Amino acid sequence: MAATRLVEALVARDTGPVTLVGEERHAPYNRILLSAVLEGTHSRAAIGLGLPDGVDARLGTRVAEVDRSERELVLVDGERIGYDRLVLATGSIPSLPPVRGLVGLDGTLHPSVHTLRSLDDCDRLDAAVPHARRAVVVGGGLLGLQVARALSIRGLDVEVVEGGEHLMRGQVGPRAGSVLARDLTRLGSAVYTGARLIKLTEAGLVLDNGAVLADVDLVVLAAGARPAAALARRAGLAVRRGVLVDDTLTTSDPAIHAIGDCAEHAGRTHGTVGPAWEQAEVLASRIAGADPTYDGSRFVARLRATGLDVAVLGDRDAEGEVVEVTNPVVGSHRRLMVREGRIVAATLVGDLSRIGLITQHFDRGTVLGPHEPAALLTPDRPGAPVVLPDTAEVCACAGVTAGAVRACASFDEARATTRATTGCGGCSAAVRALLSTRTSTGPTLERTHP
């Protein structure tokens, strides 16, 4: 997704010939929406990203080495491709937990074990679902919950095993994690937290607390990912967790850049599409002759899973005064961290109707009055409209405002001209609601309650 955005930006700036080399045989697609394809709410065609005309796309091949002295890529078949500038956008690869029985002596995964990082992974898992009854998802983060909901909607009995003390521990606190667990249980999935998978045997999955999950047909590993930096490391580039880049997104070789999940900037790697797209735009501008710099990205995470609504802004460990409303009965949790009147972090579970306004205040550093934080978290009467000003952001991935959406005549036009909904897809309902009310008096977005 990072490479596709970069290619589009380079072509738009007419920077010269562009070659795209990709190991996957498929044309570029939205990786975030693979769980939606598995669930059945999106078709394969719907998640395609496409490429501009004139791009030399070498798909289904792999770069074996980077010959920095000759400025050439060496493909696995021996072909060499010269470059003036090389951009690494190799993404991330699944982290395999240290579990006995997952990998056979030949290095392949056990037949019942799956990951979900590529369209081929999705196809294999999709083909296995009709023959399965019970599935275990290892990992209770964003991807794990998306996969769990997709499999549950497909009719499987699903259990989620999370080694941390609560779900989504990397993004939310214990209260929000507890509400998520209750929501997931209410939707029909069992949740085990504070437990780790240690062994896969003929009898079932053995957890470190002694429990055995028997009669499991599918195991999906969703316990995190790490930057795909092996190619950069072989090329002798500076690598820590990811490929090290400076504020110009340049590696230790001035002719080589890195963006997206594989890049590490200021000690931080990102696993979301928003920062990758920001980096792509900055780098395209620099290649075109401008002089912007990349100074990091805000943290924004959205959970795209039917029946589960989660949005996180900022650092959940930020210090300040906490304004919090939790209602586990209806499955909602709202938390703002406020410092000197400004929102520095937010967690919303269940009701996301105020996310546009909260994001606007967060981005602008608005100094709120003493009663405003609580008012942002207090629900109106059911069915009451939420007023979104034109400047309120509705798509965090592409930075699209409510006004930009209202200027569009249709959902398809909004996707094509603003890129809203083409990232994580979490803003689709908000975009449709804005378009449905664009001719009414005043800009409103209908509130929905769990």
N, C-alpha and C positions, 0 to 999 in steps of 0.2 A: 504494500500500500504506500510506503514511503517512496519507493522507486517510481511508481506510477505517477504520483503527484509531482515528483521532480521532473520526470520526462515531460509531462504536460506543461509545466512552468517553463522549461527550457525551450520547447517548441513555440510556446506563445511569445517568448522573447527573441526568437530567431537566432539562437546562439550557434547554430551550425549542426552538422550531422550528429545524431545520437544513436548509440547502439545499446540495447538492453539485453543482458544475458541472464536467463533464469533457469534454475534447475528443474522447476516444475514444468510439466508439458502443457499446462492450462494457461490460457490468457489471464491477465491480471484480474483478481477478484477481491471482494471484501472479506478478509479472513475473520473479522469479528462476527460476521453473520453466519458462520458455519453452523452454529448451534440452531439458528433459525431454519436452515436448510434441513438439518437433522430432525427438527421438530415438525417440519412440514408447513410452516407459515411463509417461507420464502422458497422460490424455485432457484435452481442453479443459475438460470439466466438473470434472475433479479439481482444477484450479488456481483455480476460482472462489472468491471470498471472500464475496460476498453483502453485503447491507446490512440494517440493522434496519428494522422497519416504521416508517412515519411519516416517513421521510426524503424530501424533495423532490429527486429525482435528475434533473438536467438533463444527459443524456448526448448525445454527438454534437454538441456545440456548443462554441463557443470564446469566451473573454472577449477583446474587442478592447481595452478600456481600463478603467482604474479611475478613477472620478470621486471623488477623495478629499474634495472640498469638500461634495459631496452625499451622500457615503457610499453610492455606487451602483456596481454593475458594469454596463458596457455590453457586451452580447453582439454578435456579428458581425451578427446580424439586426436590431439596433437596440433590442431589448428591454432594459429596465433592471431590475436586481434590487437592492433596498436591503439594507443590512447594518448590524448593530450592531458586529459584529466580523468581520473578513475574515481567513481563513487561507490563505496561499499554500502549496500542496503540489504544485508543478509539476514536481518531479523533475529529471531530467537529460536531455540530448540527446546523440546520438553526436558525437564529434569526428571530423571528416573530415580525414585526412592530406593534406598538399599534394602530391597526385599528379596529374599531367597525364592527362587522359582519363577521370577518374572521373565528372565532371559535364559534361553536354552544354551547348550554348549556351542551351537553354531552362531550365537550372537543375535538371534531373532527373538522377538517377544513371544511369550506363550500365546497359543491361538486364541485364548479367551481375553487377552489383554489388548487394550486399544489406547491410542492417544487421539487428540483432536486439534492438530495444528495446521493441517492442509486439507485440500479438497479430496485428495486420495484417501486420507484418514477418514474423512466424513463418509465417503462412498463405502469403505470397508465396514464402518460401524453401522451405517444404514442397512447394508446387506445382512448384517448379523442380527439386527433387532427383531425381524419377524420370527426368528428361530429361538428367541430368548424369552425368559419369563422374569428373571431376577437379575438386577445389575447393581454393582457397587461402584460408586464414584469416589476415588481417592483424592481428596483436596476440597476444601470448602471455601475457596476464593471465588473470584468473579467467574472464571471459566468453569470451575466445578459446579457451581450453582446453575449456570446456564445449561450445562450438559445434563444435570440431574432433572431439571424441569423438562427438557426436551424428551428424555427417555421416559419420564413419567407420563407425559402427554401422549407418547406413543404406546402407552399401555403396560409398561413394565413396572414391576415392584422395585423401587429404587432406595438404596441406602447410601448415605454420605458419611465418609470417614474423614475427620479432620484432626490432625495432630495437635493443633492449638486449642486453647481453652474456649474459643468461640469462633463462629463462622466469620469469614472475611476479616480475619484478625489483622491483616496488613492495611486495611482501609478504615475500619470502624472499631469502636470501643465495645466493651462487654455488653452493655445494655442493648445496643443496636444489634449485636450478634445474637443475643438471646431472643429478640423479637423476630429476627430472620429465621432462627431455628423453629420457633413456634409457627411461623408462617409456612415454612417448608413442611413441618409435620402436619399442619392443617390441610395442606395440599396433597398429603398422602405419602410423603417420603420420610423414612427414619433417619435420624441424625445422631452420629456418635462423635462427640468432641473430646479432646484430651486423650485420644487413642490413635495409635499408629499401626499400620499394617507391617508385619515383620516377615510373613511367610505365606507363600501360595502353595497349597498341597492338594492332593486328590480329595481330601476331606473338606476343603474350603479355604477361606482366608483366615489366617490366625492373626489376632491383634495382640499388642503388647500388654493388654490387661487380662489376657487369657481367653478372651471370647473367640469363638470360631463362627464365622459367617458361612454357613453351608449352602449347598445347592445354588451356587452363583454361576450364572451363564456368561455374564460380561463383566469385565473390570475395566474401568476407564481411568487412566492416570491424568489427573489435572492438578498436580501438586507443585505447580510453578514451572518456570522456564528460565533459561540463561542465554545471554547474548551469543549468537553464532559468530565467534571470533577466530575460529581455527584458521581460515584462509589468511586473515590479517596477521596472525601469529606466525604462520609459515613464511610470510613475506618479510618478517622481521620488523613489523610495525610495533609501536608501543601499545601494549594491551594490559589492562588490569582485569576487571570483570568484563568490560567491553572494550571496544577500540577507542583509544584516547583521542579526543578532538579538542581543539581550542575554541575561542569565541568565533572563529571563522569557519568552524566545522572541518578544519584541516587536521590531518593526522601528523605523525612524526615525519612523513614524507610530504613535501609541499605540493606534490602533484596528485595526492590521494586524499579523498574526503570520506567521511562516514556519517550516515544519518539513520534515524529510526532506532529500533530496539537494539541493534548491535553497537550503537555509539555510546560512549561514556563521556559526559561533559561535566566538568566541575565536580567529579566524584559521584555522579548520579547517572543511572540508566533509566530509561522510561519504557513502559510496556503498554502504552496507550497510543491511539492514533493521533490525537491532538498535537503533542510535541513533535511527532514525526512529520506531520504536515507543516508545522511552523518551521522546522529545520529545512525541509524541502524548499520552501519559499525563500528563505534567507540564502541558501546555497545557490539557488537558481539566479537570484539577483546578483550575487557576487560573481558568478560565472559570466553573467551578462555585462559586467563592468561596474556595477554599483558597489557600495561599500557598507552594507548593513552588517551587524554582528548579532550573534545569538547569545542572549544572556540568561537562558534557562526558560522553563515553562512552568506555569502554575500546575498544581495537581488537580485533575478533574477525573472522576471515575463514575461511570454509569453502568448499572447492571441491566443487561437486556435479557429478561427471562419472563415468560408469561406468568402472571400472578405474583411476581416479586418486583417491587420498584425500589431502587436504591440510587441515591446520588451523593457523592462525596466531593467536597471542595477543600483545598488547602491541606495543611498538615494536621492530622487529628491529634497529634501530641503538642500542638502549639499551646502556649500559655496565655491565660486571660481569664475573663469571667464567663462562666457557663450559663447559658439559658437553655433549658431542656424541658421537653414535654414528651412523655412516654405513655402510650396506651396499648399495652400488650393484648387487651381484649379484642381490639379491632386490628391489631398488627401494625401500629404506627409508632415511629420514634422520630423526634425532631430535636436537633441539637445545634446550637450556635456557640462558637467561641468568639467572644468579643473582647478586644483590647483597645482602650482609649476610644471607645465608641465605634470602632470599626470591626467588621466581621473579618476574622483571620482564618476561620475554618467553619465548615458546616457538614452535618450528616443528616440526611433525610431518608427515612425508611417508611414506605407505605403511601404517603400522600406527597406527590411531587408538584402540586399545583402552584406552589410559590417558588419553585426553583429558579424561574426566570428573574424574578425580582431580587432574590437572594444573591444570585450570580452577579447581577448588575451592581449591587451594593459592594460585593466582594471585589469585583474588578476595579471599581472606581475608588475604593477606599472611603466610601461615604461615611461621614460621622453621623451616627444615628442618635436620636433623642432617647431619653431613659426608658420610654415605654415602647419604642419601635421594635427592638429585637423580639420581645414577647408577642407583639402584634403580628410579626411575620410568621410566628409559629402557631398562632391561635386560629383554628379553622373557623371559617364563616359558616353560615347556615348551609345545609346541603343544597346544591344546585345554584348557589350564588356565584356570579361571574367574578373572575379575578382579572383586574385591569392590568394589562401589560403595556407599558409605553413602548413606542417604536424602538427605543434604544436598548430595551431589555434583551439579553442574549437568550436564545432558545436552543441553539445548537452549539454545545461547548467544543465539539471536535473541530468544526470549521469556523467558529466564531461568528455565526449568523444571528442577526437581530430579528426581533418581531417585525420591525418595519420592512426589512428586506424580504421577509416571507409575504407580508401583506401586499407588497408590490407585484407579486406573481399572480398569474391568473389560474394556475392549477398546481397540483402536487408535483406532476412531472416537470413543470417549468421551475418550480422551487428547487427540485433536486438538481436540475441541469445548470441553473444559473447561480445558485448560492452554495451548492454542495450539502445543504442541510439534509439530514437522514442518511447520508452516504458513509458516515463514520460508524459509530456504534449502533446507530438506528434508534437510540433511546428517545429522540425528539420527535419521532414520527407522529405520535398522537397530538402533540402540541402544534406541530405544523399543520396537520389536517384541521384542527380546531380553529387555528388562526385563519386559515383559508375559508372555512365555512362561515366565519363571522365577519369577513372583511368588508361586506357591504352593509353590515348593521351599524347602528349608531354607536360610535365609540369603540375603541379597541378592547375587546374582551376575550378571555379564554375561559371556557366553562370548567368549573371545578368538578372533579370526580372524587368520590370518597370510597375507601375500601369497605 
